[in-house]
Amino acid sequence: MAWQDDTHESWRTAVYGALLNAGKALTAERFNRCGTSCKLSCGHCGTGRTIAQWCETRVCPDCSARRAKRIRYRVINLMKGHPATGGHRAKEITLTVQTNGRFQEAVERISKALPRLWKRYLWRDAAGRRWHEAKREPGKKECVTGAVCGLEFGPRNGNVHVHMLYLGPYLVFAELRAIWRKLVGEGSVFVCAAGGARAAVAEVIKYMSDLKKLPGSRVVELYEYLEGKRRIRSYGILRGVEGEAGDDQEQPVCTNCGGTTWLTEAGLEWVLRHGRPGPEPGG
């Protein structure tokens, strides 16, 4: 609908202004150009093509949605290779930490607590032993459980929490809650069986569309707290699904000469003015 498009554009304009006010001019310009067309010319034969350019910034819901889709695809493929057998089931776990407006502190506590929770309680080998039990035995320690976590801010008040998809054996709720509270202080735990692989993965690997309900300045503020932090984390048999932004996108190939070097209009203009650089000495 037109009003939805207007609301979306108004929100993006507000975020753009907030990025500028935060001193992030380069990020702001990338964010502002996101989704627009960009003309490229093949660096070998000059053949032109038009592509959509994406900013891949953390505050962009469009790029976050594209990346989330790639991660969900990887998780589902890995889950197919590890069917629910031997008492292992997929579970959705929500972990919260008392925030009270102290977002930076809450993010730090969760960032430190997640790997500790994994190693102390969620890691299991084929015999069902936890890490501290298995490490006493000689030989390789093979993990058979897995988890993928998404660090989120609540759309109403920005409270910090984690959505986790866990593949493993039955969890004793009281034990999980006790360990989590020991790691983060005040916090809560919610566990339920995953209804279906796709729905569970979609719930965990969400993106920041809900934050469109918040002012642009608030969105930028919240995501500054994630500076240097991974929003998506994975462990065990699901480790590595988050990858890097754009890491699985194919390099465009020129249909005329097969080249993979491309120039923007600005780069092409520079080449036309100055010519191509000569070969390296000794080349």
Helices and strands as residue ranges (DSSP letters): H 2-21, H 25-33, E 37-42, E 48-52, H 61-80, E 89-96, H 103-117, I 118-122, H 131-134, E 146-153, E 160-168, H 173-184, E 189-193, H 197-204, G 208-213, H 216-224, E 232-236, E 262-264, H 265-274
